[in-house]
Amino acid sequence: MAPAMPNGRCRMHGGTSTGPRTEIGLARSMRANWKHGGYSTEAKHQAGLLRQLLRESRELCRSITALCQ
């Protein structure tokens, strides 16, 4: 039987990773897991602007149609 490592984990099995803890490590992890950016803050903001533009366009079309009738 062997003693545990200095960090308290089993030297044979180790246990799961605790993941990055520093700002640099967290940023590196986020960049490594980046897939397409479809759910990023910027993409969500752009989608909101597009929805607002479409909503305003529909309202404008309705008001023009109402004037023509």
PyMOL commands that set and color helices and strands:
alter all, ss='L'
color gray80, all
select helices_A, chain A and resi 23-32+41-68
alter helices_A, ss='H'
color red, helices_A
deselect
rebuild
show_as cartoon
